[in-house]
Amino acid sequence: MAKHLRIFSLGGNEVSPVGMRDPKTGKSINPDINLQWQRTIDTCRMIANIIQKFPNDLYVLTHGNGPQVGNILLRAEYARPILHPLPLDICGADTQGAMGYMLAQLSNELRLRGIDKLVAETVTQTVVDLNDPDFKNPSKFIGTTYTKQEAMDRKEKDGWEVKLYGTDAQGQELWRRVVPSPEPVDIIELDVVDTQLRAGMIPISVGGGGIPIARVQPKVVNDEEVYECSHGIVFKRPYQAGQEPVKVYSGVEAVIDKDLASALLGKMLIERARARNEDIEVSLTIFTNEDGAKLNYKKPNQKDLRQLTLAQAKELFEKDPGDFPAGSMGPKMKAVIKFLESGGTAAYITKTNLFDKTIEGKAGTTVTR
């Protein structure tokens, strides 16, 4: 009988609640740590419900980190006069540690239900290709908004790429920093995740899409093979003609889409299982704020997409990308397509509390091969 591996891709909002407003002032609230803990435990309990219902299945958790990285960058802005800025690879590592620790409290909830499974967070590095077109034309907005002049000042002083983001209520231009969002091509800690799964653990992996790294190409200097990495780090070894370069990696200023990274993780775990001749079915569930994908989103003729085949999903995605915007549903549909093309059994886009109804076909979006 085939094993079933369920990959759950959680949004950053599954740890940090969104849309909260002060009842007196109406202003938005940036959730403090206590509020984030409460949201996280609510999420853990919903996941525990699923695990309790399907106790023999295997599970991997992945997560976004948008709100959390935003907070780190905001703190860095306020601390500019006295503290150094933080590069995005370090921001990603920070959030993986903190959010992994919080989500790993799922172990406590499972033990209370008599399910002895260790939830193991792993700081994960994800490889990207420096030739990815997004490095030439960065597309991912991050951080706070600026006036045009402020944005140009940061571009000159800090080397930022900046783009027009929109306008405020008064019609004034809003500018933001943009960074590359390249596609993931490899996951360094795959062996760790695979080993954890085989040991009966629940891994937490590729948090925030993974820490973005790229392979470093060596230079030959004075009979030495030299690998120049970021932050002034240099690795060397004696040069010998014809020897294969070492796989040396270094962090890059980028943000990786967590759903595309989750799809890649699924693909690689499927390949590992097949290499061992294991009979395994793998599903990917992308948890988000919406009850599945829609056509004509937020228009009078909005239509729920409840059941799709892979062919139908590809046709819709390629026919009218406007139905799946780049900043929201687009990467999710792209991840679903890539995952199923790589051998995944089924993929779901839904809210955490609608999982049961989604697998019954009554909520969310289900895409099958």
Secondary structure as UniProt FT lines:
FT   STRAND          3..10
FT   HELIX           12..14
FT   TURN            23..25
FT   HELIX           33..53
FT   TURN            55..56
FT   STRAND          58..63
FT   HELIX           66..78
FT   TURN            79..82
FT   HELIX           88..103
FT   TURN            104..105
FT   HELIX           106..112
FT   TURN            113..114
FT   STRAND          119..121
FT   STRAND          125..128
FT   TURN            130..131
FT   HELIX           133..135
FT   STRAND          140..146
FT   HELIX           148..158
FT   STRAND          161..167
FT   TURN            169..170
FT   STRAND          173..179
FT   STRAND          184..187
FT   TURN            188..189
FT   HELIX           190..198
FT   TURN            199..200
FT   STRAND          202..204
FT   HELIX           207..209
FT   STRAND          211..215
FT   STRAND          219..221
FT   TURN            222..223
FT   STRAND          224..228
FT   HELIX           230..232
FT   STRAND          234..238
FT   TURN            241..242
FT   STRAND          249..251
FT   HELIX           258..275
FT   TURN            276..277
FT   STRAND          280..287
FT   STRAND          294..295
FT   TURN            297..298
FT   TURN            300..301
FT   STRAND          303..304
FT   STRAND          307..309
FT   HELIX           310..319
FT   HELIX           321..323
FT   TURN            326..328
FT   HELIX           329..341
FT   TURN            342..343
FT   STRAND          346..350
FT   HELIX           352..354
FT   HELIX           355..359
FT   TURN            360..361
FT   STRAND          365..368
//
